[in-house]
Amino acid sequence: MHEFELIGRLTPLLPTNDFVVLGAGDDCAVLDLGDPTSHTLFKTDAVVEGIHFLPNADPEAVGHKAIARCLSDVAAMGGLATAAVVTLALPPGRDPKWSEALYRGLCRTAARHQVAVVGGETTTNPGQSLLSVAVLGRVQRGRAVLRSGAKAGDAILVSGELGGSLAGRHLEFEPRLAEGSWLATTFRPHAMIDLSDGLAGDLRHLLTASGGLGAEIHAAALPISRAARLRAREGDLAKPAIVAALTDGEDFELLFTIASNDAVRVMDGWRSQFPGTRISCIGRVTAGPEILLRDARGIRPMPRGGYEHFSGNE
């Protein structure tokens, strides 16, 4: 059983109540807590030693990653984050200086995005360290951008660059909170998701949530990172640069769809608002269920892939 099969078995067991606007299944839950102008976003995520970071990783970078993963999910809903709680589980004998550095990195990133860290939990965990962060955010009432709204004919756009996470990019990314909020309030994309599992996997999640739509992706338009290109040139023939861009995962960029006649305005506005962050139109949504890749050799099915816990593809 892989990650998404397990989620599919557990989700029907979850209780709900009148506060829930949107429960499990998107980047964040959406709650109505009575504010007449906004909904509350709620998200939790964890980083585990040996899975999300190596034992010799800089602990400040690990702390940054732990909270930035949640902030990226808030960004994908078009929201802004407000507060976080942290659970830290450590093996016996872990040097307290490591934990202090971890919190310095986490709190520096939280402060940069005006997020209060308001408490949490510490405990032991034999074998490895684990850091779990839960974040509250807010989004203008009725303006949360879901995964499920893509439409046939939409343009598909992506922020930043893709691939090369294994070269260290997975510890250095910046959550696109300002960009996501700007998109939601200025243009309101039909659907949006952050790229945690890789474009090939997360695009499929978005299209499935939108009713089983398809897509055609233009290989020449993919914003492949320098790290992914260098890795390919250095002889990693098992994963050419384009495959790395599609499947490495942990890019934490925004992937979104928007009406095709708005695409140029979105890209022009983005470049004016966020000149330091790349924006690319990489394809279009189609009515059929196939996800296709167009390149110089023609059109073929896009490689499947993306990170899945429990699947053996780690």
C-alpha positions, 0 to 999 in steps of 0.5 A: 500500500502506498501513501495515497492508498493509505490516505484513501482508506483513512479519510472516510473515518474522519469526523466533521462538524459545522465549522468545516468548509473543506476537510481532508484532500487539499493543501489545507483544510478550510474552516469557518470560525465566524470571521465575516471577512475571512476563512481559517486555513489549517495545515500540518506537516512533518520532516523525518531524519533520513527521509526529508533530511540527512543526519549531517544536514545543517539544523538551521536549514532543517528548521527552515524546511519544516515550517516552510513546507506548511507555509507553501501549502498555505500559499497554494490556497492563496492565503497568508499564515498567522501562527504555528505550533511545533512538535519536536521528537528527539532520540536520546543523546541528541546535542541540545545545540542541534535543537537550538539551531533547528529552532533558530532556522524555523523561527527566522523563517516564521518571523520573515513571514509574520508567523507567530510560533505559539507553543508545541510539544517535545518528546523522545523518539528512538532512532531519529529526529522528527519535527512536526509543524501545524500552521494556522492561516487566513484567506479572504472568505470564499477566495481559497484556491482549491485543487479541484477547479481546473477547466479544459482549455486552461493555461497551466503555469508554474513559478520558479524552477524545477528539479535538482532537489537532491542537490540541496534545493529542498532545504533552501526554497522559499514558500510563495506566500506573497505570490499565492495571495496576489494570485488569489486576490488579483486573478483567482486561478481556477486551481492551484497546488504546491509542488511537493511530490514533483510536477508529474505527480502533483499535476496528476493530483490536481487534474484528478481532483478536477474531475479526471481532466488531462493535460498537454505539457510542452517540454521546451517550456519547462523551467528546469533548474541549473542544479538539474541540468548540471546533474544530467551533464555530470553523467546521471543518465538514469535521470535526464534533466527533464525527468528530474524537473518532472519527478524529483519533487520538493520544488515547493513552487506553485502550479496553477491553471487559469483561463487561457485568455488571462495567461498573458496578463497574469504573467505580465503582472507577476513579472512586475510584482515579483521580478526575482521569481520566474513564471512559465506557461508550460501547457494547457488542460485538456478534456481527456484523461491523458497527460501528454508531453510534447517535445521535438520527437512528438507527443507521448505520455508524460513520465509518471513519477513523483515522491510517494511514501511507502512505495519504494520510490524514495 
